[in-house]
């Protein structure tokens, strides 16, 4: 992996971490069960993507 590739992966990790934290923040403010389920699924998806990207390192 080149240094440029590593920067791309680090940037993607940072984005996924941010998206997950945003989902977590929104989830704590929602009252609608259907929306909570949707946001929870998004949070899990971003966590999976983060773990996959982290595995590249």
ZALOVO-289453 format. One line per 10 residues: number of its first residue (from 1); their letters; for each residue x, y, z of N, C-alpha, C. Coordinates in nm, 3 decimals, decimal comma. Example, Ala and Ser with C-alpha at 12.3 -4.5 7.8 and 13.67 -1.06 7.14 Angstrom:
REM ZALOVO-289453
1) AS) 1,319/-0,569/0,780/1,230/-0,450/0,780/1,320/-0,330/0,780  1,285/-0,225/0,708/1,367/-0,106/0,714/1,290/0,003/0,787 .
END
This chain:
REM ZALOVO-289453
1) XXXXXXXXXX) 0,086/-0,117/0,000/0,000/0,000/0,000/0,090/0,123/0,000  0,063/0,213/-0,090/0,142/0,336/-0,097/0,099/0,433/0,013  0,180/0,534/0,033/0,145/0,633/0,135/0,018/0,708/0,097  -0,003/0,727/-0,033/-0,126/0,794/-0,078/-0,248/0,705/-0,052  -0,234/0,575/-0,076/-0,343/0,482/-0,047/-0,376/0,483/0,102  -0,273/0,488/0,183/-0,292/0,491/0,328/-0,368/0,617/0,370  -0,337/0,729/0,308/-0,410/0,853/0,338/-0,557/0,840/0,301  -0,586/0,776/0,187/-0,726/0,755/0,147/-0,800/0,668/0,249  -0,735/0,562/0,294/-0,798/0,473/0,392/-0,820/0,546/0,524  -0,721/0,622/0,567/-0,735/0,698/0,691/-0,849/0,799/0,681 .
11) XXXXXXXXXX) -0,861/0,864/0,567/-0,968/0,960/0,545/-1,104/0,890/0,548  -1,112/0,775/0,483/-1,238/0,699/0,482/-1,274/0,652/0,623  -1,175/0,610/0,701/-1,199/0,570/0,840/-1,255/0,688/0,920  -1,198/0,802/0,899/-1,243/0,921/0,969/-1,388/0,955/0,934  -1,421/0,943/0,806/-1,559/0,970/0,763/-1,656/0,870/0,825  -1,621/0,743/0,823/-1,710/0,641/0,879/-1,729/0,661/1,029  -1,623/0,697/1,097/-1,633/0,723/1,241/-1,727/0,841/1,267  -1,714/0,945/1,185/-1,801/1,062/1,198/-1,948/1,025/1,170  -1,972/0,949/1,062/-2,109/0,910/1,029/-2,171/0,828/1,141  -2,092/0,737/1,198/-2,143/0,655/1,308/-2,178/0,742/1,429 .
21) XXXXXXXXXX) -2,092/0,838/1,461/-2,120/0,925/1,576/-2,243/1,012/1,551  -2,262/1,056/1,426/-2,381/1,135/1,393/-2,507/1,050/1,408  -2,501/0,928/1,362/-2,616/0,837/1,376/-2,648/0,816/1,523  -2,544/0,796/1,604/-2,564/0,773/1,747/-2,629/0,895/1,812  -2,584/1,013/1,773/-2,640/1,137/1,826/-2,787/1,152/1,787  -2,819/1,130/1,662/-2,956/1,141/1,614/-3,045/1,036/1,679  -2,991/0,916/1,693/-3,067/0,806/1,752/-3,114/0,841/1,893  -3,030/0,908/1,968/-3,067/0,943/2,106/-3,178/1,049/2,112  -3,200/1,119/2,000/-3,300/1,226/1,997/-3,432/1,185/1,933  -3,434/1,071/1,868/-3,555/1,028/1,798/-3,654/0,962/1,892 .
31) XXXXXXXXXX) -3,780/0,978/1,861/-3,886/0,912/1,937/-3,960/0,810/1,852  -3,964/0,831/1,721/-4,035/0,741/1,631/-3,958/0,609/1,618  -4,026/0,498/1,648/-3,962/0,366/1,649/-3,910/0,326/1,511  -3,985/0,359/1,407/-3,945/0,323/1,271/-3,818/0,398/1,230  -3,813/0,526/1,263/-3,693/0,605/1,233/-3,574/0,557/1,315  -3,598/0,522/1,440/-3,490/0,469/1,525/-3,431/0,343/1,465  -3,518/0,256/1,414/-3,471/0,132/1,351/-3,386/0,163/1,229  -3,431/0,255/1,147/-3,359/0,294/1,026/-3,222/0,351/1,060  -3,216/0,443/1,155/-3,090/0,506/1,192/-2,998/0,404/1,260  -3,055/0,316/1,337/-2,975/0,211/1,401/-2,910/0,120/1,297 .
41) XXXXXXXXXX) -2,985/0,087/1,192/-2,930/0,005/1,084/-2,819/0,080/1,010  -2,837/0,210/0,990/-2,733/0,291/0,927/-2,606/0,294/1,013  -2,625/0,306/1,142/-2,512/0,309/1,234/-2,435/0,177/1,229  -2,508/0,066/1,225/-2,444/-0,064/1,216/-2,369/-0,080/1,083  -2,428/-0,029/0,976/-2,364/-0,037/0,845/-2,233/0,042/0,843  -2,235/0,162/0,900/-2,113/0,242/0,906/-2,008/0,176/0,995  -2,052/0,108/1,100/-1,959/0,035/1,186/-1,895/-0,080/1,109  -1,974/-0,151/1,028/-1,921/-0,260/0,945/-1,820/-0,208/0,843  -1,853/-0,097/0,780/-1,762/-0,038/0,682/-1,632/0,004/0,751  -1,643/0,066/0,868/-1,524/0,106/0,943/-1,436/-0,014/0,972 .
51) XXXXXXX) -1,496/-0,122/1,019/-1,419/-0,242/1,052/-1,354/-0,302/0,928  -1,423/-0,298/0,816/-1,367/-0,349/0,691/-1,247/-0,266/0,647  -1,262/-0,135/0,653/-1,151/-0,047/0,617/-1,034/-0,063/0,712  -1,064/-0,075/0,840/-0,960/-0,092/0,940/-0,882/-0,221/0,915  -0,954/-0,321/0,866/-0,891/-0,449/0,834/-0,788/-0,439/0,723  -0,799/-0,336/0,641/-0,702/-0,316/0,534/-0,566/-0,275/0,588  -0,567/-0,217/0,707/-0,442/-0,170/0,766/-0,372/-0,286/0,831 .
END
